[in-house]
């Protein structure tokens, strides 16, 4: 496992982190296998774990808390998120800060996460949605500074809405944000335009989420793929999205180097960008852990292949189904 500096926190985090959304809202999750997968990830050097209260109403946080307890001799970085008070993901431009993150609510959910994680201080607390027009509101600024002063949170971050990387720039300029979580992968290269350069300037840690484009970049989806009604992907991969996603993934298949899988190529593409501190694939099964962590070996993709992959940038804008 290779490690990278996480912005001005100076943490050394594993460049392959662990996304824990897969514990809720997805079918096929087995808690015993999840726990074995988490333990294996730690054994293989993973030390950054991203969860949220919104992942099964604190259950994912509790699972991470147990992992931290089982590994008390190791430093594992716990990143979690405050859910929007109106329970709307993603947020929308017309929402006010008072509807989504009032001051007392920020405190309330920080306390909930501390309890679920079983820790005295949260390494990274993130706002699970964000609107940049909230940047200059004093309420959230005063609240997070108070919680930091009390030692309850070490660093603060925002999770940027899907396909809206620039909906964060003014907030970063406040100097109060230590980390940004954003979708960045072979298709979603928009963060390189404005967000990554600004994060570099302000020494903000970047978490690249959705490395496999919700499954498209595994290369396993087809135009006939379906998901159970209780799986959130059933409403995301509507025909309009599914068919286009499969076609874009098929366009990458001739570029995959011999002996490499599409998921490995997708992870190595992200790791080729030095602005990324860590990427957080979801890993519910032991083979996923082994395969994903194996991509962190310091061996990059060739410049020729990267140049070809840059051409597969796919600029998208939020829609009713993009969630």
Order of alpha helices (4+ residues) and beta strands (2+ residues): beta-beta-beta-alpha-beta-alpha-beta-alpha-alpha-beta-alpha-beta-alpha-beta-alpha-beta-alpha-alpha-alpha-beta-alpha-alpha
